[in-house]
Amino acid sequence: MPRMKKSFLIALLALAAGGGLLTSGCVVRERTVYRPVPATVGTEIIVTEAPPAPLVETITVAPGPGYVWIGGCWVWRNHWVWARGHWAYPPRPGAVWVAHRYEYRNGVGVFIRGGWRY
């Protein structure tokens, strides 16, 4: 290998290694983004049938501090659809997750949307 080409490759490798060392100590700042709550939270929907039995889910490890587990449940979308459980970050400090629920009132089934409450 010609001497000039070899010294160029060595310099290039040294530069790449040095650049990696310089950037390895960088500080990353996290940014919290708060999203507005959808207008449908708390909405009551008359349903034609009771939901099926809940499915069993495995709760995984939280992706980071401050995340809340939102368990899976049956959601009414003109028929019952299973919404899988997941981790979510509250939209703002002090927010509490209230689960969707089904109630039977005076012979009528009602699905009540849950959501973040303040």
C-alpha positions as CSV (number, residue, x, y, z in Angstrom):
1,M,0.0,0.0,0.0
2,P,1.4,3.4,-0.9
3,R,2.7,5.4,2.1
4,M,0.5,8.4,1.5
5,K,-2.7,6.3,1.3
6,K,-1.7,4.4,4.5
7,S,-1.1,7.7,6.5
8,F,-4.4,9.1,5.1
9,L,-6.3,6.1,6.4
10,I,-4.6,6.3,9.8
11,A,-5.5,10.0,10.1
12,L,-9.1,9.3,9.1
13,L,-9.4,6.5,11.7
14,A,-7.9,8.8,14.4
15,L,-10.3,11.5,13.5
16,A,-13.3,9.2,13.6
17,A,-12.2,7.8,17.0
18,G,-11.6,11.3,18.4
19,G,-14.9,12.5,17.2
20,G,-16.6,9.6,18.9
21,L,-14.9,10.4,22.2
22,L,-15.8,14.1,21.9
23,T,-19.5,13.4,21.4
24,S,-19.8,10.6,23.9
25,G,-20.2,13.0,26.8
26,C,-23.0,15.1,25.4
27,V,-25.9,16.0,27.6
28,V,-29.4,15.3,26.3
29,R,-32.3,17.3,27.7
30,E,-35.7,15.7,27.7
31,R,-38.7,17.7,26.6
32,T,-42.2,17.0,28.0
33,V,-45.0,17.7,25.5
34,Y,-48.5,18.0,26.9
35,R,-51.4,17.2,24.6
36,P,-55.0,18.5,25.0
37,V,-57.6,16.1,26.2
38,P,-60.1,15.0,23.5
39,A,-63.6,16.4,23.9
40,T,-65.1,12.8,23.9
41,V,-63.9,12.1,27.5
42,G,-66.9,11.3,29.7
43,T,-69.2,10.9,26.8
44,E,-72.0,8.4,27.4
45,I,-73.1,6.1,24.6
46,I,-76.1,3.9,24.6
47,V,-75.1,0.4,23.6
48,T,-77.1,-2.6,22.4
49,E,-75.2,-5.3,24.3
50,A,-72.9,-5.8,27.3
51,P,-69.2,-6.1,26.7
52,P,-67.5,-9.5,26.5
53,A,-65.3,-10.7,29.4
54,P,-62.1,-8.7,29.7
55,L,-59.0,-10.3,28.0
56,V,-55.9,-11.1,30.2
57,E,-52.9,-8.9,29.4
58,T,-49.3,-8.9,30.6
59,I,-48.1,-5.5,32.0
60,T,-44.7,-4.8,30.6
61,V,-42.0,-2.7,32.1
62,A,-42.6,1.1,32.0
63,P,-40.7,2.9,29.3
64,G,-39.5,5.5,31.8
65,P,-40.3,7.3,35.0
66,G,-43.7,9.0,35.3
67,Y,-45.5,6.7,32.8
68,V,-49.0,5.2,33.8
69,W,-50.3,1.8,32.8
70,I,-53.6,2.1,31.0
71,G,-55.2,-1.4,31.1
72,G,-56.9,-2.8,28.1
73,C,-60.7,-2.8,27.8
74,W,-63.6,-3.2,25.5
75,V,-64.5,0.0,23.7
76,W,-67.8,0.6,21.9
77,R,-67.4,1.5,18.1
78,N,-70.8,0.4,16.9
79,H,-69.7,-3.0,18.3
80,W,-67.2,-4.0,21.0
81,V,-63.5,-3.7,20.1
82,W,-60.7,-4.6,22.4
83,A,-58.3,-1.6,23.0
84,R,-55.0,-3.1,24.2
85,G,-53.3,-1.9,27.4
86,H,-50.4,0.4,27.0
87,W,-48.1,2.8,28.9
88,A,-48.9,6.5,28.5
89,Y,-47.3,9.7,29.9
90,P,-49.9,12.0,31.6
91,P,-50.8,15.1,29.4
92,R,-50.0,17.4,32.3
93,P,-48.9,17.3,36.0
94,G,-51.6,16.0,38.3
95,A,-53.6,14.2,35.6
96,V,-55.2,10.9,36.6
97,W,-56.4,8.2,34.2
98,V,-60.0,7.1,34.7
99,A,-60.8,3.9,32.8
100,H,-63.6,3.5,30.3
101,R,-66.6,1.7,31.9
102,Y,-69.9,0.1,31.1
103,E,-73.0,0.6,33.2
104,Y,-76.5,-0.9,33.1
105,R,-79.2,1.7,34.0
106,N,-82.9,1.2,34.0
107,G,-82.7,-1.6,31.4
108,V,-80.3,0.3,29.1
109,G,-76.6,-0.4,28.6
110,V,-74.3,2.7,28.7
111,F,-70.6,2.9,27.7
112,I,-68.8,5.8,29.4
113,R,-65.6,7.0,27.8
114,G,-62.7,7.3,30.2
115,G,-59.7,9.6,29.9
116,W,-57.4,11.9,31.7
117,R,-59.0,13.9,34.6
118,Y,-57.6,16.9,36.4
